[in-house]
């Protein structure tokens, strides 16, 4: 329950100032109302009641996410302690003495809040921001006995599928330092692949867990939407946000998912569901299962990628599964359906609005810091996000963002198409990516070279 602030009865600046008559004239004209001064004065009188409500709101103490475990701020990593350039910040936060993650070291993607530890989100727009709360997934990791060693580099505002847009510089691939580790959870995947940590948390809005784990050769999982709370993380677009586990093995990936999954009461994306024991579910084997290879996904892949993935069919057949090709015709429209939310949604939520419409926890200090910086220095936004803003404003001005709604409606149909396939098959399979990890670009790469999209998945 919200508490009242215990403040003395002295003068304080109002929470919101009433607009002047001149300001109302300008707003009225911009909105096409063209109200007379007499009408504006009547509106201004009504606004006094609204102002009182805002003042009352300002005097209440809002609930926030908990900080349960002590820590020190840590430090910016030195070159000798930052292999692959994958650490954004080093710290050492110890959790419970016992639990499912006892003895495990974890890296947290730098779009997820760890209280008292600087958060950059890979971007100049976050410079100087230190959250005062722990994201729910951070608290759950610590409660389970995990030890957090730092914040992993992520791409600038999480808006790249490559690994060279972060303000801290490119993250190199542990397998081949000339190649990208993938993004936007670039540091998380590299730290796990390089054996620096046992586990990591990543975020995925368009492949940002799946791309880097594929490029780095580790296991990454994008959970079912709403299974893992995103409370206390930076949101790109509410309907595509996911937080997921990264590990070297399926067993460890399942273990971390088991810890972070479940309803927290702060994330409107979630529903109350029972979280199964994933670590036991993975031991059943595939005998008797029916597995379908989605033809539309393989059609866009490099030939050697197809060959490697198709080779798994023999392994599963020997283990007792039935494997065959199947078609989901609507699959090929997946990227087109995803594009309006990630373009228009990201622009309207992140640049224009403030995630309005989400009935859950708002990381207000994070949002305010980002908004103030962008307003003062919009040129600090990366080329990828600038492109989103240009497209988003164009679509808002000229098309009233109608395609966003159509895409969300079609997403229902696309989900139904996958569900229909899963009535026949226990598992549907496709390559994570159609290509191998690309070479990192040169320092003088063009805007096109710096805007490799997230949607390079199948």
GIBEL-V47650 format. One line per field, one symbol per residue. ss: DSSP state (H for helix, E for strand, L for the rest). phi: phi as a letter, one per 20 degrees, with the letter a starting at -180 (. if undefined). burial: b if it has 9 or more other ideal C-beta (glycine too) atoms within 8 Angstrom, else e. Layout:
# GIBEL-V47650
ss->???
phi->???
burial->???
This chain:
# GIBEL-V47650
ss->LLEELLLLLLLLLLLLLLLLHHHHHHHHHHLLLLLLHHHHHHHHHHHHHHHHHHHHHHLEELLLLLLLLLLLLLELLLHHHLHHHLEEEEEEEELLLLLLLLLLEEEEELLELLLLLELLLLLHHHLLLELLLLLHHHHHHHHLLLEEEEEELLLHHHLLLLLLLLLLLLLELLLLLLEELLLLLHHHHHHHHLLLLLEEEEELLLLLLHHHHHHHLLEELLLLLLLELLLLELLLLLLLLLEEEEELLHHHHHHHHHHHEELLLLLLLLLLLLLLLHHHHLLLLLLLLEEEEEHHHHLLLLHHHHHHHHLHHHHHHHLLLEEEEELLHHHHHHHHHHHHHHHHHHHHHHHHLLLLLLLLLLLHHHHHHHHHHHHHLHHHLLHHHHHHHHHHHHHHHHHLLHHHHHHHHHHHHHHHHHHHHHHHLLEEELLLELLLLLELLLLLLLLLLLLLLLLLEL
phi->.fdefedfedfcffgcefffffffgffgffenelffffffffffffffffffffffgfeeeefbffcdcfadfnbfffgfdcfmleeebdbbdeeffbqfdgnedcddgfddfcgmdgcdlmcffdgnecfdceggffgffffenfdeeqeegcfglmdaedcceffeofeeegfbfedfenbeeffgfffffemfcfbbdccbdbpfeffffffemceccefggnfdfegndfeebgecfbdbecbecfgffffffgfefofdmddffecfcfefeffeffefmdgnfdddefgffffdeffffgffffffgfffffeoeecbfbccgfgfegfffffgffefffffeeeedbmfoeebfdfgffffffffffffcfffffgffgfgfffffffffdcllffffffffffffffffffffffedfbdcbffcebegffffffeffggfedgffedee
burial->eeeeeeeeeeeeeeeeeebebeebbebbbeeeeebeeeebbebbeebbeebeebbeeeebeeeebebebebebbeebeeeebebbbbbbbbbbebbeebebbebbbbbbbbbbbbbbbbbbbbebbbebbbebbbbbbbbbbbbbbbbbbbbbbbbbbbbbbbbbbbeebbbbbeeeebbbbbbbbbbbbbbbbebbbbbbbbbbbbbbbbbbbbbebbbbebeeebbbbbbbbbbbbebbbbbbbbeeebbbbbbbbbbbbebebbebbeeeeeeebbebbeeebeebbbbbbbbbbeebeeebbeebbebbeebbebbbebeebebebbebbeebbbbbbbbbbbbbbbeeebeebebbebebbbebbbebbeeeeebbbebbbbbbebbbebbeeeebebbebbbebbebbeebbeebbeebebbbbbbbbeebbebeeeeeeeeebbbebbbbb
